[in-house]
Each structure stands twice: as C-alpha cells, then as structure tokens.
Amino acid sequence: MEIRKVCVIGGGLMGRQIALCSAIHGYDVVVYDSFAGVPEKVRAWAEEYLAGRIAKGKMTEAEVAATKARFTVGDDMEAAAGDADLVIEAIVEVYEAKEKLFRQLNDIIRPDAIVATNSSYMVSSLFQNCFGDASRLCNCHFYNPALVMKFVEVVQGPHTAEETGKTVFDFCKSIGKIPILMKKEIAGFAANRITGVVNQEGRYLVQNGYLTPQEVDIACEEGLKYPMGPFRLMDLTGVDLTYDLLKALYEGGAPKPDCYDLIEGMVKEGRLGRKTGHGFYDYV
Ligand SMILES: NC(=O)c1ccc[n+]([C@@H]2O[C@H](COP(=O)([O-])OP(=O)(O)OC[C@H]3O[C@@H](n4cnc5c(N)ncnc54)[C@H](O)[C@@H]3O)[C@@H](O)[C@H]2O)c1
C-alpha cells in the first residue's frame, strides 16, 4: 500500500516531531490535537524549527516552503484523519485515553487506512477490539527527539497483517529512519526493555540511599559512556511519562516501584523535566 497522507494524533513532544519529519520527507501531514491552544503552539514551533534549518544551512528556503505547504495542524479529528492513509497516534500514555480515541477513530478512518500507535510500552493488540478490522493496526515507536533519532520499532501483533508491518516499516525508512520490524509483540518492545533494566536499578540505588539521581547519571555517563543517565533521560522524555508508566504497573498489582513517591511528588509540583524547565536538573 502506498502512503501519501499521514495524520498524527497528538501534537505534544513526540507527535509534532514525527509529523514534521514526515512532512520534510515529502508526505502530506495533518497534526490533530484536541487540547485548546496546542495547534497554535505546534504551528509556532514548526515555524521556528524550519527557520532554524535555513539559518544552519540544513534546508533551503524552497525546501522549507514546500514542507510548510505539506504540514497542517488542526482541531477537527474527522477532517484530519478521514482521508489519511496512515494515522499515527501519539497522545498521552494512558490506556483509557488511547482506547477512547481508537474507538472514535474506527468510525472516521478509511477502511484501508493503517493505524500505528507510538505508545512507549503498550502493545497494539490491547486495542484490537476498538477496530472492526484490526489487521491494519500495529505499533510504530519513535525515539525522542524524533526529528533526530533514527531508530524506530515497528511491531506486529497476532492481529496485524504482514502487509501492514511492511508498509509502516517502509514508511519509516522513507523518512530517514532505521527501523526494526518485530513480528512477535512484547510490551516495551526492544530498546525500552533494555534500558528499563538500567532505569530500574538506578531507581533502586536512589530509593535505598546509595546514590543520588545525579550520581546515578554520572556513573552511567562517565563510567559506561551512555549518552545520558536514566534521570537526565527522564527529564528529556518527561517525568510525567515515567510516572504514567509506573502508576499503571503499580495499579495493575505490581509491587510499589522504587522512587514512586519521589516521581509522583515531582509531577504534582509540575517538575516534569525539560518541558517545564525543572526536573532532576534545572534548565532555566
Ligand atoms: N516523551 C518521549 O520521550 C516518548 C518517546 C517515545 C514514545 N512516546 C510516546 O508517545 C506518546 C506521546 O508522548 P508525548 O511525550 O509526546 O506526550 P505529550 O504529553 O507531550 O503530548 C501528548 C499530546 O496529546 C494531546 N492529546 C491528549 N489526548 C488527546 C486526544 N484524545 N486527542 C488528541 N490529542 C490528544 C495533548 O494535548 C498533547 O499535546 C505516548 O504514548 C508516549 O508513551 C514518548
């Protein structure tokens, strides 16, 4: 199947970057976000990013003009998703929110449209009942910052048609990514499962008073040469995202995760990391 028009649902940290990356690589893209003020913010962010690409000599004025012509942002889901070939969902990592959205989408999208979720941990089979035909549903998990990071996990569930996985995999390659295609789904997929072990150990060391978050990061960055330690990474991806994940695990019956109270307290105080200027580190 040929992808021409892409709809990205959710214009937050990830959605806006996935969308703009797709537009830069020649796709017609609409970002849909239901929250007041977000469409305006996404438009202003895209303007600033593209102006920066010209200033740095990475894109020509003509390339930027063509990208802008292909990139729109709106708050009407039917107009955004109704004629899309590929819909990429990038709303908050909350099961109930995604489930509700997918049920609405099922009534709107074309029967041959592919739906891919950018969820960090949830396998797409959790949502297969939201769709009359789930053979065109899969995971497509980008890494942050999605305009820069090349790695993407495309994950097929037992309900996913081979053609769906291949089409999304080829789409990722066409926007400059280096994807892998997993034909057996598992929560958290590939890279997040691997780093999850390190993150868990980092939180254990902090919870039990062996190290501070900043010392865990120094151990990883200086001792192991990781580009970022787990707490600095949490600031980048959003402390609220980690909280949503830990909360879902805890409420699902898992033992209380290490550093749960610390992370919950930070979310309540609005210390969400880079996006709010404060997290484990200060950015303003
Ligand atoms: N933050 C990361 O580093 C990262 C990396 C990979 C994947 N992800 C995944 O990407 C998804 C989005 O994460 P994010 O960090 O961009 O979140 P975010 O909070 O920055 O953005 C979410 C956006 O979705 C919008 N939204 C919420 N409900 C909506 C709805 N029903 N319809 C339309 N828009 C809606 C919000 O207004 C917000 O703009 C999550 O599933 C997350 O797990 C995040």
The ligand as a Tripos MOL2 file, in Angstrom:
@<TRIPOS>MOLECULE
LIG
   44    48     1     0     0
SMALL
NO_CHARGES

@<TRIPOS>ATOM
      1 N1          8.2500   11.5150   25.5330 N.am      1 LIG1
      2 C1          9.0160   10.5860   24.9600 C.2       1 LIG1
      3 O1         10.2470   10.6270   25.0410 O.2       1 LIG1
      4 C2          8.3870    9.4870   24.1630 C.ar      1 LIG1
      5 C3          9.2130    8.6740   23.3750 C.ar      1 LIG1
      6 C4          8.6340    7.6650   22.6040 C.ar      1 LIG1
      7 C5          7.2450    7.4690   22.6550 C.ar      1 LIG1
      8 N2          6.4840    8.2630   23.4460 N.ar      1 LIG1
      9 C6          5.0360    8.0220   23.4540 C.3       1 LIG1
     10 O2          4.4190    8.9900   22.6170 O.3       1 LIG1
     11 C7          3.1160    9.2910   23.1220 C.3       1 LIG1
     12 C8          3.0260   10.7840   23.3570 C.3       1 LIG1
     13 O3          4.0180   11.1620   24.2910 O.3       1 LIG1
     14 P1          4.4860   12.6860   24.4180 P.3       1 LIG1
     15 O4          5.6800   12.6630   25.2930 O.co2     1 LIG1
     16 O5          4.5430   13.3200   23.0730 O.co2     1 LIG1
     17 O6          3.2370   13.3020   25.2300 O.3       1 LIG1
     18 P2          2.8270   14.8240   25.4140 P.3       1 LIG1
     19 O7          2.0950   14.8930   26.7040 O.co2     1 LIG1
     20 O8          3.9730   15.7330   25.1550 O.co2     1 LIG1
     21 O9          1.7860   15.0450   24.2100 O.3       1 LIG1
     22 C9          0.5520   14.4310   24.1310 C.3       1 LIG1
     23 C10        -0.3600   15.3280   23.2890 C.3       1 LIG1
     24 O10        -1.5740   14.6250   23.0370 O.3       1 LIG1
     25 C11        -2.6440   15.5490   23.1190 C.3       1 LIG1
     26 N3         -3.8340   14.7650   23.4040 N.ar      1 LIG1
     27 C12        -4.1520   14.1230   24.5450 C.ar      1 LIG1
     28 N4         -5.3170   13.4530   24.3890 N.ar      1 LIG1
     29 C13        -5.7110   13.6680   23.1140 C.ar      1 LIG1
     30 C14        -6.8240   13.2360   22.3380 C.ar      1 LIG1
     31 N5         -7.7500   12.4410   22.8300 N.pl3     1 LIG1
     32 N6         -6.8980   13.6360   21.0550 N.ar      1 LIG1
     33 C15        -5.9560   14.4390   20.5330 C.ar      1 LIG1
     34 N7         -4.8820   14.8950   21.2120 N.ar      1 LIG1
     35 C16        -4.7740   14.4970   22.4860 C.ar      1 LIG1
     36 C17        -2.2440   16.5370   24.2120 C.3       1 LIG1
     37 O11        -2.8710   17.7760   24.0380 O.3       1 LIG1
     38 C18        -0.7280   16.6470   23.9870 C.3       1 LIG1
     39 O12        -0.4180   17.7120   23.1080 O.3       1 LIG1
     40 C19         2.9360    8.4470   24.3900 C.3       1 LIG1
     41 O13         2.2620    7.2630   24.0620 O.3       1 LIG1
     42 C20         4.3680    8.1600   24.8130 C.3       1 LIG1
     43 O14         4.4940    6.9790   25.5480 O.3       1 LIG1
     44 C21         7.0140    9.2840   24.1900 C.ar      1 LIG1
@<TRIPOS>BOND
     1     1     2 1
     2     2     3 2
     3     2     4 1
     4     4     5 ar
     5     4    44 ar
     6     5     6 ar
     7     6     7 ar
     8     7     8 ar
     9     8     9 1
    10     8    44 ar
    11     9    10 1
    12     9    42 1
    13    10    11 1
    14    11    12 1
    15    11    40 1
    16    12    13 1
    17    13    14 1
    18    14    15 2
    19    14    16 1
    20    14    17 1
    21    17    18 1
    22    18    19 2
    23    18    20 1
    24    18    21 1
    25    21    22 1
    26    22    23 1
    27    23    24 1
    28    23    38 1
    29    24    25 1
    30    25    26 1
    31    25    36 1
    32    26    27 ar
    33    26    35 ar
    34    27    28 ar
    35    28    29 ar
    36    29    30 ar
    37    29    35 ar
    38    30    31 1
    39    30    32 ar
    40    32    33 ar
    41    33    34 ar
    42    34    35 ar
    43    36    37 1
    44    36    38 1
    45    38    39 1
    46    40    41 1
    47    40    42 1
    48    42    43 1
@<TRIPOS>SUBSTRUCTURE
     1 LIG1         1 GROUP 0 **** ****
